[in-house]
Amino acid sequence: MNGLIPFEELPDWVPGRLLLASDTLGWRHVQLRAYHYEGQEVIVPAMRDFLLVGYSAGTTPMRRRFDGRWTNDTLGPGAASLLTRAQRANWSWHAPIDVTHLYLDGKFVAEVASEVMDCCVNEVALADVLRTEDPVVTHAMAAIAAEARERGMGGALYVESLARALVVHLLRRYASVQSRDTVVPGALGPRQQRVIADYVETHLAEALDLKGMAAVLGLPPCLFARQFRKSFGRPPYAWVMARRIERAREMLARSALPIKAVAAECGFSDQAHLTRVFAATTGETPAAFRRRAE
């Protein structure tokens, strides 16, 4: 959708004093900001991200118009509001409050939904919730806010793990999902199998990971892994390793390339890696195999 504002532009529409921000912490898919707001009436344009609002200090009556409807409630510590992405909303309150905003990337939410539902999800919408007292939501937001303050080791990975669990909870309780497919296929189609097999053969000398292979077919990694295994009879990593061993056998038997070069051509990190995997698979070292093949 066009014209969606990023979270960085929200203060242009809702002025407040910034208390905390994760902008410079290198987090992916999720960002956090905390604000002190005086009472005001504002219009929040359609935003690029999903927005969760946690209330940490102050209590105020709140009015919000969402999708043409006004709702009213009293909000204070322990409460949270949900705002789906790409949805304009009017907010009105009168007392000063401190709030925490958690912004969830739309593609990330759709990716988690695809993994949860085992299908390709192209759109997720959060329900109109002005006030909920949901400990899963508030505890997750508090933990992410604490990480923004304390900046511990592995912060980006820790926050993404918390966000992923939070998204699963939101999908269970507050979301509606649109899928591209009405029926979930149990395996990759014949064309998909040819595409991914050709991709692996072409890139066998390179680093191949689950996420990159799934992206070739436009599938979320978890769904791709399940469908790949049903199609090829083994997980992607095991299938790729088998193809590498088979190529190594062919090169060892038909070329005079040094074993170190064969390892590189087949995608092994070094000669020792090839030797270890080759011996475990075939029962003999690459050198012994080459001598026998001569």
Secondary structure as GFF3:
##gff-version 3
##sequence-region A 1 294
A	DSSP	three_ten_helix	7	9	.	.	.	ID=ss1
A	DSSP	alpha_helix	10	13	.	.	.	ID=ss2
A	DSSP	beta_strand	17	21	.	.	.	ID=ss3
A	DSSP	beta_strand	30	37	.	.	.	ID=ss4
A	DSSP	beta_strand	40	44	.	.	.	ID=ss5
A	DSSP	beta_strand	50	57	.	.	.	ID=ss6
A	DSSP	beta_strand	60	66	.	.	.	ID=ss7
A	DSSP	beta_strand	69	75	.	.	.	ID=ss8
A	DSSP	beta_strand	80	83	.	.	.	ID=ss9
A	DSSP	beta_strand	89	93	.	.	.	ID=ss10
A	DSSP	beta_strand	97	104	.	.	.	ID=ss11
A	DSSP	alpha_helix	106	117	.	.	.	ID=ss12
A	DSSP	beta_strand	121	126	.	.	.	ID=ss13
A	DSSP	beta_strand	129	132	.	.	.	ID=ss14
A	DSSP	alpha_helix	135	150	.	.	.	ID=ss15
A	DSSP	alpha_helix	155	173	.	.	.	ID=ss16
A	DSSP	beta_strand	175	179	.	.	.	ID=ss17
A	DSSP	alpha_helix	190	202	.	.	.	ID=ss18
A	DSSP	alpha_helix	210	216	.	.	.	ID=ss19
A	DSSP	alpha_helix	221	232	.	.	.	ID=ss20
A	DSSP	alpha_helix	236	254	.	.	.	ID=ss21
A	DSSP	alpha_helix	259	265	.	.	.	ID=ss22
A	DSSP	alpha_helix	271	282	.	.	.	ID=ss23
A	DSSP	alpha_helix	286	293	.	.	.	ID=ss24
###
